[in-house]
Amino acid sequence: MSPSLAPSVWIAALARASAFAALAPLAGSGAVPRVVRAALALTLVPAIAAHLARSDAVLVPLSWLREAAMGAAFGIAASIIASAASAGGSLVDGSLALRPFGRETVFRGAGGPFERIYSLAFAAVFVASGALTHLCGRFVAASSIASAVPAASVPALVGSMVEISLDLAAPAIAAQVLGTLVAAAAARASPRVNGLMLASPVVTTLAMLAIFACLAPTMRVLADLASRAAVVHAAPT
């Protein structure tokens, strides 16, 4: 790499790393300070710059936008997978009436307690399992936006994440249905019983029991999500 190309290489590397660090699924919305994302970007810049220098690419100002788009593509693709965890937690919140089902974390929506718990649990598994390191390695060595996720597989990826979010929330949803039926049956058997007042504690108790009973399968699903976020694909591992 000639000295005259050095500034262009560093700027392109910074553009790619900054876009990726801003969108990578490190944790739930607002849970990671900006300084941490900035530190991740600065850590990746030297490796990306070395890769770009070896590729002998001609880096002009327009190519900086391409590098930024590549970083954004990797961050968004991984965030689509990570959003399955927050969406599943949001459905649990809805079943327990902890908050209305609203915007997901990827859109900076306000999250309920289980949405935040599931997002943080995914982030913990994502970092501890080495999936984040693997994703960063793929990202540094990428040569095109298609390396993030092929455009043709995006619909399958989104559909797969919807199914996983429903799987995560299934125990709480089933408990809500069962609790509602129990409260309705009790109110019908005894007209003095207020079914609406009885439904809330019954649903909450059954949902919490179901969530704790399914804790191990839930963690396995989150671990599978983390591994899929590292390679970004829709098919089961």
C-alpha positions as CSV (number, residue, x, y, z in Angstrom):
1,M,0.0,0.0,0.0
2,S,1.5,3.3,-1.0
3,P,1.5,6.2,1.5
4,S,-0.9,8.2,-0.7
5,L,-3.6,5.5,-0.3
6,A,-3.2,5.2,3.5
7,P,-5.8,7.9,4.4
8,S,-8.4,6.5,2.0
9,V,-7.9,3.0,3.4
10,W,-8.3,4.2,7.0
11,I,-11.4,6.3,6.2
12,A,-13.0,3.4,4.4
13,A,-12.2,1.0,7.3
14,L,-13.6,3.5,9.8
15,A,-16.8,3.9,7.7
16,R,-17.4,0.2,7.5
17,A,-16.6,-0.4,11.2
18,S,-18.7,2.5,12.5
19,A,-21.8,1.3,10.5
20,F,-21.4,-2.2,11.8
21,A,-20.8,-1.2,15.4
22,A,-23.8,1.1,15.4
23,L,-26.2,-1.7,14.3
24,A,-24.7,-4.9,15.6
25,P,-27.0,-6.7,18.1
26,L,-24.8,-6.2,21.2
27,A,-27.9,-6.0,23.6
28,G,-31.3,-4.5,23.9
29,S,-32.1,-0.9,22.9
30,G,-30.2,1.6,25.0
31,A,-28.5,-1.2,27.1
32,V,-25.1,-0.6,25.5
33,P,-23.4,2.8,26.0
34,R,-22.3,4.5,22.8
35,V,-18.7,4.5,24.0
36,V,-18.8,0.7,23.9
37,R,-20.0,0.6,20.3
38,A,-17.3,3.3,19.5
39,A,-14.7,1.1,21.1
40,L,-15.8,-1.9,19.1
41,A,-15.6,0.2,15.9
42,L,-12.1,1.4,16.7
43,T,-11.0,-2.1,17.6
44,L,-12.1,-3.4,14.1
45,V,-10.6,-0.5,12.1
46,P,-7.0,-1.8,12.0
47,A,-8.0,-5.3,10.9
48,I,-10.3,-3.9,8.2
49,A,-7.7,-1.5,7.0
50,A,-5.2,-4.4,6.7
51,H,-7.7,-6.4,4.7
52,L,-8.5,-3.6,2.4
53,A,-4.8,-2.9,1.9
54,R,-4.2,-6.6,0.9
55,S,-7.1,-6.4,-1.6
56,D,-5.5,-3.6,-3.5
57,A,-8.8,-1.9,-4.0
58,V,-9.0,1.6,-5.3
59,L,-10.6,3.5,-2.5
60,V,-12.2,6.8,-3.7
61,P,-14.7,8.8,-1.7
62,L,-17.6,7.0,-3.3
63,S,-16.2,3.7,-2.1
64,W,-16.5,4.9,1.5
65,L,-20.2,4.8,1.1
66,R,-20.0,1.2,-0.2
67,E,-17.9,0.2,2.8
68,A,-20.4,1.9,5.2
69,A,-23.3,0.1,3.4
70,M,-21.4,-3.2,3.9
71,G,-21.0,-2.6,7.6
72,A,-24.7,-1.7,7.9
73,A,-25.7,-4.8,6.0
74,F,-23.8,-7.0,8.4
75,G,-25.3,-5.2,11.4
76,I,-28.9,-5.3,10.1
77,A,-28.7,-8.9,9.1
78,A,-27.5,-10.0,12.5
79,S,-30.1,-7.7,14.2
80,I,-32.9,-9.4,12.3
81,I,-32.0,-12.6,14.0
82,A,-31.5,-11.0,17.4
83,S,-34.9,-9.3,17.1
84,A,-36.5,-12.8,17.4
85,A,-35.5,-12.8,21.1
86,S,-36.9,-9.4,21.8
87,A,-40.1,-10.1,19.8
88,G,-40.6,-13.3,21.8
89,G,-40.1,-11.5,25.1
90,S,-42.6,-8.8,23.9
91,L,-45.2,-11.5,23.2
92,V,-44.6,-12.8,26.8
93,D,-45.2,-9.3,28.1
94,G,-48.4,-9.1,26.1
95,S,-49.7,-12.4,27.4
96,L,-49.1,-11.2,31.0
97,A,-50.5,-7.8,30.2
98,L,-47.3,-6.1,31.3
99,R,-47.4,-3.8,28.4
100,P,-49.1,-3.7,24.9
101,F,-47.3,-5.4,22.1
102,G,-45.4,-2.5,20.4
103,R,-42.4,-1.7,18.4
104,E,-39.5,-4.0,18.6
105,T,-36.1,-3.1,20.0
106,V,-34.6,-2.7,16.5
107,F,-36.9,0.3,16.1
108,R,-36.0,1.8,19.5
109,G,-39.4,1.0,21.0
110,A,-39.9,0.9,24.7
111,G,-39.6,-2.7,25.9
112,G,-41.4,-4.5,28.7
113,P,-39.5,-6.5,31.3
114,F,-39.4,-9.9,29.5
115,E,-38.5,-8.2,26.2
116,R,-35.5,-6.7,27.9
117,I,-34.7,-10.0,29.8
118,Y,-34.8,-12.0,26.6
119,S,-32.7,-9.4,24.7
120,L,-30.0,-9.3,27.4
121,A,-30.0,-13.1,27.7
122,F,-29.4,-13.3,23.9
123,A,-26.6,-10.8,24.2
124,A,-25.0,-12.7,27.0
125,V,-25.1,-15.9,25.0
126,F,-24.0,-14.1,21.8
127,V,-20.9,-12.7,23.5
128,A,-20.0,-15.7,25.8
129,S,-20.3,-18.3,23.1
130,G,-17.9,-16.6,20.8
131,A,-20.6,-15.9,18.2
132,L,-19.8,-12.2,18.2
133,T,-16.1,-12.9,17.6
134,H,-17.0,-15.2,14.7
135,L,-19.3,-12.5,13.2
136,C,-16.6,-9.9,13.5
137,G,-14.2,-12.2,11.8
138,R,-16.6,-12.7,8.9
139,F,-17.3,-9.0,8.7
140,V,-13.6,-8.0,8.6
141,A,-12.9,-10.5,5.7
142,A,-16.0,-9.6,3.7
143,S,-15.6,-8.4,0.2
144,S,-19.1,-7.5,-0.8
145,I,-22.5,-6.7,0.7
146,A,-23.8,-10.1,-0.4
147,S,-21.4,-11.6,2.1
148,A,-23.7,-10.4,4.9
149,V,-26.8,-12.3,3.6
150,P,-28.0,-13.0,0.1
151,A,-30.9,-10.9,-0.9
152,A,-32.9,-13.9,-2.0
153,S,-32.8,-15.5,1.5
154,V,-34.0,-12.4,3.4
155,P,-37.7,-13.4,3.3
156,A,-36.9,-16.9,4.5
157,L,-34.7,-15.4,7.3
158,V,-37.5,-13.1,8.4
159,G,-40.1,-15.9,8.4
160,S,-37.7,-18.1,10.4
161,M,-37.3,-15.4,13.0
162,V,-41.1,-15.0,13.3
163,E,-41.4,-18.7,14.0
164,I,-38.7,-18.6,16.6
165,S,-40.2,-15.7,18.4
166,L,-43.5,-17.6,18.6
167,D,-41.6,-20.6,19.9
168,L,-40.0,-18.5,22.7
169,A,-43.4,-17.1,23.7
170,A,-45.4,-20.4,23.3
171,P,-45.2,-21.4,27.0
172,A,-46.6,-18.1,28.2
173,I,-49.2,-17.9,25.5
174,A,-50.4,-21.5,26.3
175,A,-50.5,-20.6,30.0
176,Q,-52.6,-17.5,29.2
177,V,-55.1,-19.6,27.3
178,L,-55.3,-22.2,30.1
179,G,-55.6,-19.6,32.8
180,T,-58.4,-17.9,30.9
181,L,-60.3,-21.1,30.5
182,V,-59.8,-22.0,34.2
183,A,-61.1,-18.6,35.2
184,A,-64.1,-18.8,32.9
185,A,-64.9,-22.3,34.1
186,A,-64.7,-21.1,37.7
187,A,-67.0,-18.1,37.0
188,R,-69.5,-20.3,35.3
189,A,-69.5,-22.9,38.1
190,S,-69.9,-20.2,40.7
191,P,-71.6,-17.0,39.6
192,R,-70.3,-15.2,42.7
193,V,-66.8,-15.5,41.3
194,N,-65.6,-12.6,39.3
195,G,-63.9,-14.3,36.3
196,L,-62.1,-11.1,35.2
197,M,-60.6,-10.6,38.7
198,L,-59.6,-14.3,38.9
199,A,-58.1,-14.5,35.4
200,S,-55.1,-12.1,36.1
201,P,-53.5,-14.0,39.0
202,V,-54.2,-17.4,37.5
203,V,-52.7,-16.4,34.1
204,T,-49.7,-14.8,35.8
205,T,-49.0,-17.8,38.0
206,L,-49.3,-20.3,35.2
207,A,-47.2,-18.2,32.8
208,M,-44.4,-17.8,35.3
209,L,-44.4,-21.6,36.1
210,A,-44.4,-22.3,32.4
211,I,-41.5,-19.9,31.7
212,F,-39.4,-21.4,34.5
213,A,-40.3,-25.0,33.4
214,C,-39.1,-24.2,29.9
215,L,-36.0,-22.3,30.9
216,A,-33.6,-24.9,29.5
217,P,-35.2,-25.1,26.1
218,T,-35.4,-21.3,26.0
219,M,-31.7,-21.0,26.6
220,R,-31.1,-23.6,23.8
221,V,-33.1,-21.6,21.4
222,L,-31.2,-18.4,22.3
223,A,-27.9,-20.3,21.8
224,D,-29.1,-21.4,18.4
225,L,-30.1,-17.8,17.6
226,A,-26.6,-16.6,18.6
227,S,-24.9,-19.2,16.4
228,R,-27.2,-18.2,13.5
229,A,-26.5,-14.5,14.0
230,A,-22.8,-15.3,13.7
231,V,-23.2,-16.8,10.2
232,V,-26.6,-15.2,9.3
233,H,-28.7,-17.9,7.8
234,A,-32.3,-19.1,8.1
235,A,-31.9,-22.8,8.1
236,P,-31.5,-24.6,11.4
237,T,-28.0,-25.4,12.5
